[in-house]
Amino acid sequence: MTAVYEDEAVRSRVLEFLLRYVDDPAELEGMQLITGGVLSSLATVALISHLEKEFGIEVDDDDLELENFDTLDSIVGFVRGKRP
């Protein structure tokens, strides 16, 4: 599987989760999810739990940085970096 295809698969699965917080998926492109107020602290915890279950990764305390979860692109990059 190529990296581009893998990134698109991750993006699609993350988008599916995030759709419970927005009406239009196009709104998520480039949007700041946490600092922009889209995700509350509880929604962010749910997102992290979802990423761990969906992608079989472990989010360590050191990973809990805003830049890892504030945009769709940063989430995709984070998951890519955590996967074997």
C-alpha positions in Angstrom: 0.0 0.0 0.0 1.4 3.4 -1.0 1.8 6.2 1.5 -0.6 8.4 -0.4 -3.3 5.7 -0.4 -2.6 5.0 3.3 -2.9 8.6 4.2 -6.2 8.9 2.3 -7.6 5.8 4.1 -6.6 7.3 7.4 -8.1 10.7 6.4 -11.4 9.0 5.4 -11.7 7.1 8.7 -10.9 10.2 10.8 -13.4 12.3 8.8 -16.0 9.7 9.5 -15.5 10.2 13.2 -15.4 14.0 13.0 -18.6 14.2 11.1 -20.5 13.9 14.3 -19.2 17.4 15.2 -19.7 19.3 11.8 -22.4 19.2 9.2 -20.2 19.6 6.1 -16.9 17.6 5.8 -15.4 20.3 3.6 -15.5 22.6 6.7 -12.8 20.3 8.3 -10.2 21.0 5.7 -7.7 23.4 7.3 -10.0 24.0 10.2 -8.5 24.2 13.7 -10.5 21.6 15.6 -9.4 22.3 19.2 -8.3 25.9 19.2 -11.2 26.7 16.8 -13.7 25.3 19.3 -15.0 22.4 17.1 -13.8 19.8 19.6 -14.4 20.2 23.3 -12.0 18.6 25.7 -14.3 15.6 26.0 -14.6 15.3 22.2 -10.8 15.4 22.0 -10.5 12.5 24.5 -13.0 10.6 22.4 -11.0 11.3 19.3 -7.8 10.0 20.9 -9.6 6.9 22.1 -11.0 6.4 18.6 -7.6 6.7 17.0 -6.1 4.2 19.4 -8.9 1.6 18.7 -9.3 2.3 15.0 -5.6 2.3 14.0 -4.1 0.1 16.7 -1.8 2.8 18.0 -0.9 4.0 21.5 -1.1 7.7 22.3 1.5 8.3 25.0 1.4 11.3 27.4 4.3 12.8 25.4 2.0 12.8 22.3 -0.6 14.9 23.9 0.4 18.1 22.2 -2.0 20.5 20.5 -0.2 20.3 17.2 -0.8 16.6 16.9 -4.6 16.9 17.0 -5.7 20.5 16.0 -6.2 19.9 12.3 -7.2 17.0 10.1 -3.8 17.0 8.4 -2.0 16.9 11.8 -4.1 14.0 12.9 -3.3 12.1 9.7 0.4 12.8 10.1 0.3 11.8 13.7 -1.3 8.4 12.9 1.1 7.9 10.1 4.0 8.5 12.4 2.7 6.1 15.0 1.9 3.2 12.7 4.6 0.5 12.0 
